[in-house]
Amino acid sequence: MEEVKNGTEGSRGGHDHVKKDDNVGDQINEKVDYVFKVVVIGDSAVGKSQILSRFTKNEFCFDSKSTIGVEFQTRTANINSKVVKAQIWDTAGQERYRAVTSAYYRGALGAMLVYDITKRQSFDHVARWVEELRAHADNSIVIVLVGNKADLVDLRTVPAEDALEFAENQGLLFFETSALNGDNVDAAFFKLLEEIHNAVSKKCLDSRGAGGIWANATDQGSFKGLKIDVISSAEFEVSEMKKSSSCSC
């Protein structure tokens, strides 16, 4: 059972959407055990917001525009028998916003680095994104490399083998996804959340900056010796963040 919440403001009307019928949107009545902050990064127009929309709302918006600033959405799911709320931040990939979004890396425990399998340049920039991420985020952040638009097989310019080799060399998870039809989107996010939870359970995260984990008071004893900020979930609602005013890509 899963709960979906949109953490942005702005109109979503007037757009064409593709939405599957499944259990996305079901409510979890259990107490949340963890809130994990995750950032989605990569070049502009690779489909970051579409992946986020598919995961949190099971929608695909054909009439989309580039994200302005930063927005976040949440989805709650059962991970390793724990109730985990993923707070997923969609950072603008355009160069002029990189100074703004760098602040949002702080406290992130996971990152989804997205490129477009039909745009070689977006893959060529992946190494730079990894470098920036590791400069600003937790040293033990879990990263999943995602090749999006896998449905556009005939337009592929990035072989999966190239991406897999890069991921293995950098110690990243790797998936190819299609935000359009939903292939592997849930799998990529759930694997990322699972690995974050495993890392927390093994006490191998050295969190710095704004807290990326919120745990119930009953769980705090299991984190003895860890540098983890325990904060209220309400503090994640950052009022001054940049918001997207349209269905975005």
PyMOL commands that set and color helices and strands:
alter all, ss='L'
color gray80, all
select helices_A, chain A and resi 48-57+95-105+120-124+126-136+153-155+160-170+185-201+217-223+233-236
alter helices_A, ss='H'
color red, helices_A
select strands_A, chain A and resi 3-6+17-19+34-41+59-61+70-79+82-91+110-116+142-148+173-176+213-215
alter strands_A, ss='S'
color yellow, strands_A
deselect
rebuild
show_as cartoon
